[in-house]
Amino acid sequence: MRLTDRILALAVVVAWGINFVVIKVGLHGMPPFLLGGLRFALVAFPAVFFVKRPAVPLKWLLAYGMTISFGQFGFLFLSIKLGMPAGIASLILQAQAFFTMLLAALLLSEKLHWHHVAGMLIAGVGMGLLAKAGDASAQAQALPLLPLLLTLGAAVAWSLGNVTNKVIARQHPTSMMSLVVWSALVPVIPFLACSWLVDGPQVMLQSVENLSAQTAFSLVYLAFLATLFGYAVWGQLLKRYEAWRIAPLSLLVPVVGLVSANLLLGETLSAAQVASALVVIAGLLVNMFGGALPRLLAARG
C-alpha cells in the first residue's frame, strides 16, 4: 500500500471519527432533521450538475438514499440530540458490521462463519454492559435507553444500505462518487418534511436565519469532508486494494470518535464504560480477524 494511500486512508478515518463531534456541535444550533436535510442538499448541489447520474434503477437509488442516508443519519442525529454521547455513538454505530452480515445471510444467501457469530455475541455483551454502565460524572447514570436504541436503529439502517450497495455493485456497477451524489437527492425532502412536522416552519426559518458560524462549519464538514471526500477516497481505496487491507482501518473510527469527544467536548467515560467499550471492540476484532485464527494455528502446528 503506497504511502500516499495510507495517508489518505488515515485522513478518512480521522474525518469520520471527528464527524460525531461535529454532529453534536451542529445540533446545538439546528434541529436534527433540518441539519440532515441541509447536509444532503449540500452533498447533492451543485455536484449533480457535474457528476454523471449512475446507471442504477430508480428503486435501488431510492433504497440506498432512504437507508444509508435518511435512515442512518435521521436516527443518529436524533439520538445525539437526545443525549447520546458522541464518542459512544461512534462505537455503537459499528454494530452495522454485524447487522450487515446477518442481513446479507438472510437476503443474499451469504455464509456466516463461527467468528462472525462469536464476534456478534461478544459485542452484544459489551453493548449490554455499556447500556448499564454509568458515566464518569458524579451522578454515574447509565446511558438513556431511547438514544441507545436510536443509535442501534442507525446501525440497522446503515446495514440495509450496505446490502443495497451490494446488490447495486453486483447488478449495476457504478462509481461510488456518482452513487453518493445522486442518492443524496433522495433524503432531502423526507428530512425537511420531518422537520416541518416535528419542529414547525417557524423553528426551521429561525434556525436558518440565525445560522451560527459553528453550525455552518458543521454543515460544510458533514457534506464535503465526511461525505464527499470520505466516501470518494474510501471507494477508490477499496477498488485499488484487497478489502482485508482497507476494511480493518474502520476499527479506528470509534477510537478517534472517543478520543476527539474527550478532547473537544469534554466527554469522559467511567472505568465500567471503558471496560464495556473494550468488550465491544474485542467483538469487532473477532468478527474481522477470527477467520485467520485456524490458519495461524495450523501454520504453527
Secondary structure, 3 states (H helix, E strand, C coil): CCHHHHHHHHHHHHHHHHHHHHHHHHCCCCCHHHHHHHHHHHHHCCHHHCCCCCCCCHHHHHHHHHHHHHHHHHHHHHHHHCCCCHHHHHHHHHHHHHHHHHHHHHHHCCCCCHHHHHHHHHHHHHHHHHHHCECCCCCCCECCHHHHHHHHHHHHHHHHHHHHHHHHHHHCCCCHHHHHHHHCHHHHHHHHHHHHHHCCHHHHHHHHHCCCHHHHHHHHHHHHHHHHHHHHHHHHHHHHCCHHHHHHHHHHHHHHHHHHHHHHHCCCCCHHHHHHHHHHHHHHHHHHHHHHHHHHHHHHC
